[in-house]
């Protein structure tokens, strides 16, 4: 199974989203969000091309939303798939953001 590599920025994004969720909605909602994040990462590891192609962000860039049926969430992973199938996650962003302005050009 391909692996998923989170950039330091993506790790910080996840930490920040969880801190916000915990502060605003409580521990229980934070745990639910954590579970959605893990489910999404496992899904990407199993099928790296599951996300939506987003060439308007950068060439070869894809996004994968963490929401699931009946489980709302507003974040997504911004990633690309390496030649070996490895998922390289650049960011974990709120879906209402201007995504291209938050993805490093060197990605």
C-alpha positions as CSV (number, residue, x, y, z in Angstrom):
1,X,0.0,0.0,0.0
2,X,1.3,3.5,-0.9
3,X,2.3,5.7,2.0
4,X,1.3,9.2,2.9
5,X,3.8,11.8,3.8
6,X,2.6,15.0,5.6
7,X,4.7,18.1,5.1
8,X,5.5,20.1,8.2
9,X,3.0,22.7,7.1
10,X,0.3,20.1,6.8
11,X,1.1,18.7,10.3
12,X,0.8,22.3,11.7
13,X,-2.5,22.8,9.8
14,X,-3.9,19.7,11.4
15,X,-2.8,20.7,14.9
16,X,-4.2,24.2,14.4
17,X,-7.6,22.9,13.1
18,X,-7.8,20.5,16.0
19,X,-6.9,23.2,18.6
20,X,-9.7,25.4,17.1
21,X,-12.2,22.6,17.0
22,X,-11.4,21.7,20.7
23,X,-11.7,25.3,21.8
24,X,-14.8,26.1,19.9
25,X,-16.7,22.8,20.0
26,X,-15.2,20.7,22.7
27,X,-13.2,17.5,23.2
28,X,-15.8,15.2,21.8
29,X,-16.0,17.1,18.5
30,X,-12.2,17.2,18.3
31,X,-12.1,13.4,18.6
32,X,-14.7,13.1,15.8
33,X,-12.6,15.4,13.7
34,X,-9.4,13.4,14.5
35,X,-11.2,10.3,13.3
36,X,-12.3,11.9,10.1
37,X,-8.7,13.0,9.4
38,X,-7.4,9.4,10.0
39,X,-10.2,7.9,7.8
40,X,-9.2,10.3,5.0
41,X,-5.5,9.5,5.3
42,X,-6.2,5.8,5.2
43,X,-8.4,6.3,2.1
44,X,-5.6,8.2,0.4
45,X,-3.1,5.5,1.3
46,X,-5.4,2.9,-0.2
47,X,-6.3,4.9,-3.3
48,X,-3.9,7.9,-3.9
49,X,-6.0,9.1,-6.9
50,X,-9.3,9.2,-4.9
51,X,-9.1,13.0,-4.6
52,X,-10.2,15.6,-7.2
53,X,-7.6,16.8,-9.7
54,X,-7.0,20.5,-9.1
55,X,-4.6,21.8,-11.9
56,X,-5.8,25.3,-11.2
57,X,-3.9,25.2,-7.9
58,X,-0.7,23.7,-9.3
59,X,0.0,21.0,-11.9
60,X,-0.6,17.5,-10.6
61,X,-2.3,18.8,-7.4
62,X,-5.3,17.0,-6.0
63,X,-7.7,17.7,-3.1
64,X,-9.4,15.2,-0.8
65,X,-12.2,16.3,1.5
66,X,-12.4,14.7,4.9
67,X,-16.2,14.9,5.2
68,X,-18.1,11.7,5.1
69,X,-21.8,11.0,4.5
70,X,-23.6,12.2,7.7
71,X,-20.4,13.6,9.1
72,X,-19.8,17.2,8.2
73,X,-16.3,18.7,8.0
74,X,-14.9,21.7,6.2
75,X,-11.2,20.7,5.7
76,X,-9.4,19.0,2.9
77,X,-6.0,17.7,2.1
78,X,-4.0,19.3,-0.7
79,X,-1.6,16.7,-2.2
80,X,0.1,15.2,-5.1
81,X,0.9,11.6,-6.0
82,X,4.6,10.6,-6.6
83,X,5.7,8.3,-9.4
84,X,5.8,5.5,-6.8
85,X,2.3,6.1,-5.6
86,X,3.3,7.9,-2.4
87,X,0.9,10.7,-1.4
88,X,2.7,13.9,-0.6
89,X,0.4,16.2,1.4
90,X,1.3,19.9,1.2
91,X,-1.5,21.4,3.3
92,X,-4.7,20.6,5.3
93,X,-6.9,23.6,4.6
94,X,-10.4,24.9,5.3
95,X,-12.4,24.4,2.1
96,X,-13.6,28.1,2.1
97,X,-10.0,29.4,1.7
98,X,-8.4,30.6,-1.6
99,X,-6.5,27.4,-1.9
100,X,-4.0,28.4,-4.6
101,X,-2.7,31.2,-2.3
102,X,-2.0,28.8,0.5
103,X,0.0,26.1,-1.4
104,X,3.7,26.7,-1.6
105,X,4.9,27.1,-5.3
106,X,7.7,24.7,-4.7
107,X,5.2,21.9,-4.0
